[in-house]
Amino acid sequence: MIKRMAFAAVVALANSAAHAAVIAQVISPVSVVIQDGAVRRVAMLPGKPVYYCGLDAFVEWASPLIGQPVRSSSEAGITVSIDGRDVALDDLFIDRGWLQPPVLDDGAQAALAERRGGWACSRAVVPFELLHTNVDPKILAGIALNESNYRGHAWPWTLNVAGQGLFFKSREEAYKAIETLLARERCDFDVGLMQVNWCYHGKRFASAWDALAPATNVAVAEAILTENFARTDSVAKAVAYYHSANPNPGRSYLERFVRHLSLIEAGL
């Protein structure tokens, strides 16, 4: 009897898998056709498509998803199995850089700042257009290219330790390096996209992990620039003082910033 019950359960599971809902077509990062038996429906995902590399690039990336089984729930939405675990379809698109969610959470910020997926073809100013609050995003982009430039683009997981630039693959790796520095009671390092100095400004962050978040890092940089401008009544001095109030290094920094700003305005 037990064997018969077990066999029945396996058959039931096999039948369930055979008739599971699947992805029939991926129209765009916000619309996917789900087929459940003979019924097809278009599922809409929240957010905006990231089309900087074009729709064809997304469709090519998404092609392995065709035919993949999906599940639906009110809590998780539509999920697909990735590496043996269920992942919400919109979270997958956000993580891979094809979907901009209504709110830029940590995962979306990482995809944006790392230039994953569709973000790879965006202009240098785009992350700062999305992350800024009160400073011109072109100014922020120019400073970031001065500060965390890696292979021609600002990189969020950057540290500068006593003048040595270090570029990490992930936020987690950069965070571990900061924890090591703090354990040694060091503060002579700059953090993140905007390279905020820990000795002078570490208290502006809730934690070292928080300091690496692109939106938080940009917000602190904006606060510093705003204070510099209030003190000098000069955009040029506010930018130069972001690096140093000493005239010579400040002047050199400003010259590099102007070159980067020219490239940004030309469409970099």
Contacts in CASP RR format, 6 or more apart in sequence:
PFRMAT RR
TARGET T0000
AUTHOR 0000-0000-0000
METHOD contacts of the structure
MODEL  1
MIKRMAFAAVVALANSAAHAAVIAQVISPVSVVIQDGAVRRVAMLPGKPV
YYCGLDAFVEWASPLIGQPVRSSSEAGITVSIDGRDVALDDLFIDRGWLQ
PPVLDDGAQAALAERRGGWACSRAVVPFELLHTNVDPKILAGIALNESNY
RGHAWPWTLNVAGQGLFFKSREEAYKAIETLLARERCDFDVGLMQVNWCY
HGKRFASAWDALAPATNVAVAEAILTENFARTDSVAKAVAYYHSANPNPG
RSYLERFVRHLSLIEAGL
17 69 0 8 1.000
19 36 0 8 1.000
19 37 0 8 1.000
20 36 0 8 1.000
20 69 0 8 1.000
20 70 0 8 1.000
20 71 0 8 1.000
21 34 0 8 1.000
21 35 0 8 1.000
21 36 0 8 1.000
21 37 0 8 1.000
21 69 0 8 1.000
21 70 0 8 1.000
21 71 0 8 1.000
21 72 0 8 1.000
22 34 0 8 1.000
22 35 0 8 1.000
22 36 0 8 1.000
22 67 0 8 1.000
22 68 0 8 1.000
22 69 0 8 1.000
22 70 0 8 1.000
23 32 0 8 1.000
23 33 0 8 1.000
23 34 0 8 1.000
23 35 0 8 1.000
23 65 0 8 1.000
23 66 0 8 1.000
23 67 0 8 1.000
23 68 0 8 1.000
23 70 0 8 1.000
23 80 0 8 1.000
24 33 0 8 1.000
24 34 0 8 1.000
24 35 0 8 1.000
24 40 0 8 1.000
24 66 0 8 1.000
24 67 0 8 1.000
25 32 0 8 1.000
25 33 0 8 1.000
25 66 0 8 1.000
26 32 0 8 1.000
26 33 0 8 1.000
26 58 0 8 1.000
26 59 0 8 1.000
26 62 0 8 1.000
26 63 0 8 1.000
26 65 0 8 1.000
26 66 0 8 1.000
27 33 0 8 1.000
27 42 0 8 1.000
28 49 0 8 1.000
28 55 0 8 1.000
28 58 0 8 1.000
29 45 0 8 1.000
29 49 0 8 1.000
29 50 0 8 1.000
29 58 0 8 1.000
29 93 0 8 1.000
29 98 0 8 1.000
29 99 0 8 1.000
30 44 0 8 1.000
30 45 0 8 1.000
30 46 0 8 1.000
30 47 0 8 1.000
30 48 0 8 1.000
30 49 0 8 1.000
30 99 0 8 1.000
31 42 0 8 1.000
31 43 0 8 1.000
31 44 0 8 1.000
31 45 0 8 1.000
32 42 0 8 1.000
32 43 0 8 1.000
32 45 0 8 1.000
32 78 0 8 1.000
32 89 0 8 1.000
33 40 0 8 1.000
33 41 0 8 1.000
33 42 0 8 1.000
33 43 0 8 1.000
34 40 0 8 1.000
34 41 0 8 1.000
34 42 0 8 1.000
34 43 0 8 1.000
34 70 0 8 1.000
34 72 0 8 1.000
34 78 0 8 1.000
43 78 0 8 1.000
43 89 0 8 1.000
45 78 0 8 1.000
45 89 0 8 1.000
45 90 0 8 1.000
45 93 0 8 1.000
45 99 0 8 1.000
46 90 0 8 1.000
46 101 0 8 1.000
46 102 0 8 1.000
47 90 0 8 1.000
47 99 0 8 1.000
47 100 0 8 1.000
47 101 0 8 1.000
47 102 0 8 1.000
48 99 0 8 1.000
48 100 0 8 1.000
49 55 0 8 1.000
49 58 0 8 1.000
49 98 0 8 1.000
49 99 0 8 1.000
49 100 0 8 1.000
50 58 0 8 1.000
50 97 0 8 1.000
50 98 0 8 1.000
50 99 0 8 1.000
50 100 0 8 1.000
50 117 0 8 1.000
50 118 0 8 1.000
50 119 0 8 1.000
50 122 0 8 1.000
51 58 0 8 1.000
51 118 0 8 1.000
52 118 0 8 1.000
52 119 0 8 1.000
52 120 0 8 1.000
52 121 0 8 1.000
52 122 0 8 1.000
52 126 0 8 1.000
53 117 0 8 1.000
53 118 0 8 1.000
53 120 0 8 1.000
53 121 0 8 1.000
54 118 0 8 1.000
54 121 0 8 1.000
57 117 0 8 1.000
57 118 0 8 1.000
57 121 0 8 1.000
58 98 0 8 1.000
58 118 0 8 1.000
61 96 0 8 1.000
61 98 0 8 1.000
61 117 0 8 1.000
62 98 0 8 1.000
65 80 0 8 1.000
68 80 0 8 1.000
68 81 0 8 1.000
69 80 0 8 1.000
69 81 0 8 1.000
70 78 0 8 1.000
70 79 0 8 1.000
70 80 0 8 1.000
70 89 0 8 1.000
71 78 0 8 1.000
71 79 0 8 1.000
71 86 0 8 1.000
72 78 0 8 1.000
72 79 0 8 1.000
73 79 0 8 1.000
76 86 0 8 1.000
76 88 0 8 1.000
77 88 0 8 1.000
77 89 0 8 1.000
77 90 0 8 1.000
78 88 0 8 1.000
78 89 0 8 1.000
78 90 0 8 1.000
79 86 0 8 1.000
79 87 0 8 1.000
79 88 0 8 1.000
79 89 0 8 1.000
80 86 0 8 1.000
80 87 0 8 1.000
80 89 0 8 1.000
80 92 0 8 1.000
81 87 0 8 1.000
82 92 0 8 1.000
90 99 0 8 1.000
90 101 0 8 1.000
93 99 0 8 1.000
94 100 0 8 1.000
94 101 0 8 1.000
94 107 0 8 1.000
94 108 0 8 1.000
94 111 0 8 1.000
95 107 0 8 1.000
95 111 0 8 1.000
95 116 0 8 1.000
96 111 0 8 1.000
96 116 0 8 1.000
96 117 0 8 1.000
97 111 0 8 1.000
97 112 0 8 1.000
97 116 0 8 1.000
97 117 0 8 1.000
97 118 0 8 1.000
97 119 0 8 1.000
98 117 0 8 1.000
98 118 0 8 1.000
100 108 0 8 1.000
100 112 0 8 1.000
100 130 0 8 1.000
101 108 0 8 1.000
104 112 0 8 1.000
104 130 0 8 1.000
104 131 0 8 1.000
104 215 0 8 1.000
106 213 0 8 1.000
109 131 0 8 1.000
109 156 0 8 1.000
109 213 0 8 1.000
109 214 0 8 1.000
109 215 0 8 1.000
110 116 0 8 1.000
110 156 0 8 1.000
110 171 0 8 1.000
110 214 0 8 1.000
111 117 0 8 1.000
111 119 0 8 1.000
112 119 0 8 1.000
112 126 0 8 1.000
112 127 0 8 1.000
112 130 0 8 1.000
112 131 0 8 1.000
112 214 0 8 1.000
113 127 0 8 1.000
113 154 0 8 1.000
113 155 0 8 1.000
113 156 0 8 1.000
113 193 0 8 1.000
113 214 0 8 1.000
114 155 0 8 1.000
114 156 0 8 1.000
115 122 0 8 1.000
115 153 0 8 1.000
119 126 0 8 1.000
119 127 0 8 1.000
123 264 0 8 1.000
123 267 0 8 1.000
123 268 0 8 1.000
124 141 0 8 1.000
124 142 0 8 1.000
124 145 0 8 1.000
124 153 0 8 1.000
124 154 0 8 1.000
124 263 0 8 1.000
124 264 0 8 1.000
124 267 0 8 1.000
124 268 0 8 1.000
125 137 0 8 1.000
125 138 0 8 1.000
125 141 0 8 1.000
125 264 0 8 1.000
127 141 0 8 1.000
127 154 0 8 1.000
127 193 0 8 1.000
127 214 0 8 1.000
128 137 0 8 1.000
128 138 0 8 1.000
128 140 0 8 1.000
128 141 0 8 1.000
128 144 0 8 1.000
128 218 0 8 1.000
129 137 0 8 1.000
131 137 0 8 1.000
131 140 0 8 1.000
131 214 0 8 1.000
131 215 0 8 1.000
131 218 0 8 1.000
131 219 0 8 1.000
132 140 0 8 1.000
132 218 0 8 1.000
132 222 0 8 1.000
133 219 0 8 1.000
133 222 0 8 1.000
134 222 0 8 1.000
134 226 0 8 1.000
135 221 0 8 1.000
135 222 0 8 1.000
135 225 0 8 1.000
135 226 0 8 1.000
138 261 0 8 1.000
138 264 0 8 1.000
138 265 0 8 1.000
139 225 0 8 1.000
139 235 0 8 1.000
139 239 0 8 1.000
139 261 0 8 1.000
140 194 0 8 1.000
140 218 0 8 1.000
140 221 0 8 1.000
140 222 0 8 1.000
141 154 0 8 1.000
141 260 0 8 1.000
141 264 0 8 1.000
142 257 0 8 1.000
142 260 0 8 1.000
142 261 0 8 1.000
142 264 0 8 1.000
143 194 0 8 1.000
143 221 0 8 1.000
143 225 0 8 1.000
143 239 0 8 1.000
143 242 0 8 1.000
143 257 0 8 1.000
144 154 0 8 1.000
144 193 0 8 1.000
144 194 0 8 1.000
145 152 0 8 1.000
145 153 0 8 1.000
145 154 0 8 1.000
145 260 0 8 1.000
145 263 0 8 1.000
145 264 0 8 1.000
146 243 0 8 1.000
146 253 0 8 1.000
146 256 0 8 1.000
146 257 0 8 1.000
146 260 0 8 1.000
147 154 0 8 1.000
147 158 0 8 1.000
147 160 0 8 1.000
147 190 0 8 1.000
147 193 0 8 1.000
147 194 0 8 1.000
147 195 0 8 1.000
148 154 0 8 1.000
148 155 0 8 1.000
148 156 0 8 1.000
148 158 0 8 1.000
148 192 0 8 1.000
148 193 0 8 1.000
148 194 0 8 1.000
148 195 0 8 1.000
149 155 0 8 1.000
150 158 0 8 1.000
150 167 0 8 1.000
154 193 0 8 1.000
155 167 0 8 1.000
155 193 0 8 1.000
156 171 0 8 1.000
156 192 0 8 1.000
156 193 0 8 1.000
156 212 0 8 1.000
156 214 0 8 1.000
156 217 0 8 1.000
157 167 0 8 1.000
157 168 0 8 1.000
157 169 0 8 1.000
157 170 0 8 1.000
157 171 0 8 1.000
157 173 0 8 1.000
157 174 0 8 1.000
157 192 0 8 1.000
157 212 0 8 1.000
158 165 0 8 1.000
158 166 0 8 1.000
158 167 0 8 1.000
158 168 0 8 1.000
158 174 0 8 1.000
158 190 0 8 1.000
158 191 0 8 1.000
158 192 0 8 1.000
158 193 0 8 1.000
158 195 0 8 1.000
159 165 0 8 1.000
159 166 0 8 1.000
159 168 0 8 1.000
159 174 0 8 1.000
159 177 0 8 1.000
159 178 0 8 1.000
159 189 0 8 1.000
159 190 0 8 1.000
159 191 0 8 1.000
159 192 0 8 1.000
160 166 0 8 1.000
160 189 0 8 1.000
160 190 0 8 1.000
160 195 0 8 1.000
161 181 0 8 1.000
161 186 0 8 1.000
161 188 0 8 1.000
161 189 0 8 1.000
162 188 0 8 1.000
162 189 0 8 1.000
166 177 0 8 1.000
168 174 0 8 1.000
168 177 0 8 1.000
171 209 0 8 1.000
171 212 0 8 1.000
174 191 0 8 1.000
174 192 0 8 1.000
174 212 0 8 1.000
175 208 0 8 1.000
175 209 0 8 1.000
175 212 0 8 1.000
178 189 0 8 1.000
178 191 0 8 1.000
178 198 0 8 1.000
178 208 0 8 1.000
178 211 0 8 1.000
178 212 0 8 1.000
179 208 0 8 1.000
181 187 0 8 1.000
181 189 0 8 1.000
181 198 0 8 1.000
182 208 0 8 1.000
187 198 0 8 1.000
187 199 0 8 1.000
187 202 0 8 1.000
188 198 0 8 1.000
188 199 0 8 1.000
189 197 0 8 1.000
189 198 0 8 1.000
190 196 0 8 1.000
190 197 0 8 1.000
190 198 0 8 1.000
191 197 0 8 1.000
191 198 0 8 1.000
191 202 0 8 1.000
191 208 0 8 1.000
191 211 0 8 1.000
191 212 0 8 1.000
191 217 0 8 1.000
192 211 0 8 1.000
192 212 0 8 1.000
192 214 0 8 1.000
192 217 0 8 1.000
193 214 0 8 1.000
193 217 0 8 1.000
193 218 0 8 1.000
193 221 0 8 1.000
194 217 0 8 1.000
194 218 0 8 1.000
194 220 0 8 1.000
194 221 0 8 1.000
196 202 0 8 1.000
196 204 0 8 1.000
196 205 0 8 1.000
196 211 0 8 1.000
196 217 0 8 1.000
196 220 0 8 1.000
196 221 0 8 1.000
196 224 0 8 1.000
198 211 0 8 1.000
201 220 0 8 1.000
201 224 0 8 1.000
202 211 0 8 1.000
204 220 0 8 1.000
204 223 0 8 1.000
205 211 0 8 1.000
205 216 0 8 1.000
205 220 0 8 1.000
210 216 0 8 1.000
211 217 0 8 1.000
211 220 0 8 1.000
221 242 0 8 1.000
224 242 0 8 1.000
225 238 0 8 1.000
225 239 0 8 1.000
225 242 0 8 1.000
226 238 0 8 1.000
228 237 0 8 1.000
228 238 0 8 1.000
228 239 0 8 1.000
228 241 0 8 1.000
228 242 0 8 1.000
229 235 0 8 1.000
229 237 0 8 1.000
229 238 0 8 1.000
231 241 0 8 1.000
232 238 0 8 1.000
232 241 0 8 1.000
236 254 0 8 1.000
239 253 0 8 1.000
239 254 0 8 1.000
239 257 0 8 1.000
240 250 0 8 1.000
240 251 0 8 1.000
240 253 0 8 1.000
240 254 0 8 1.000
241 250 0 8 1.000
242 253 0 8 1.000
243 249 0 8 1.000
243 250 0 8 1.000
243 253 0 8 1.000
244 250 0 8 1.000
244 253 0 8 1.000
END
